Amino acid sequence: MQPSFLCIGFQKCGTTTMYDILKQHKDIVLTRDVKEPMYYRVKGLRALGGKEWYEKRYFGHVPPEDTRLRGEVNAGLAFTHCAEKIGVDFPRDTKLIFMMRNPVDRCYSAYKYFGALGFLPWAVTDDDLRRGHAEGFDRYVRSVLADEKQRGEIMEKRLKYLCFSQGNYCQSIHEYLRFFPKENMKFILFEEFIRDQKRVCQELYEFLGVEDDPDVEYNLRSNEGVLRAASPLASKLSVSEGGLHYMLYEFLDLSRRLPAVYRAYDRAHGKLQRRWIGEETDFSKMKPETRALLESYYRRQKRGVEALMGRDLSDIWFR
């Protein structure tokens, strides 16, 4: 069976922590093995077998008579064309969750995290390692937003510009509104979630139609992104080998088909990743002038989110 709810995103807005909380709930079951399935994110994967393959791979561990609520938490479902694919495959009564954060802070967090993992251009990672996060980020933001061509490509090439694109919440949500009614959407603010995870989750349970579970542990902090690449080359090697790992683990399901082979590969994978990606050493804060530039860029998106939520976010995000 298909999931009854999807947590659409956004990246670096607390979705991993939400996943770790929801997977504890006795009346909820999430995707098997994989937090963020690539099925709707990567072109061509639906050729593997359609919805039947998706349901078997990610929910094949759930018996048909199991009454628990099925769900997927996937911060990458705001990428290009995901809404169209999901709109075709899922019924209109599917419930959608959107986790959002001050888009300026989210942008800086994404820059540091995805830079370490090799998703940023080589020159940007090199500049960051030489100048530090604050200065490197300022130069990167200005190079993109001051270039009319690059700025215009942000939402067309979302993976290339994921530091910026994932903060355009309103545009991404409206893509889903073409297929799903607003009353089936739940909007969660990262800032309120980290302040009181239990309260926010209890409100989410009510939205999903499940009872509170007293055994769930809250106050978690998952995937905080304290990583730093050893070099630009190391970051690129990390993302390339990470793609192979995804292919073997998720798409080919090697851990279940050939468990001994997979265990040996996974040990080698871990050693390589630890060699290429180390712990964060730069905790510099964003420069005020960078923040002002990004606030100007995201102001229209903020106003759109305020209209969707029916509330003023000036005290939580920015004016």
Disulfide bonds with the S-S distance in Angstrom:
none
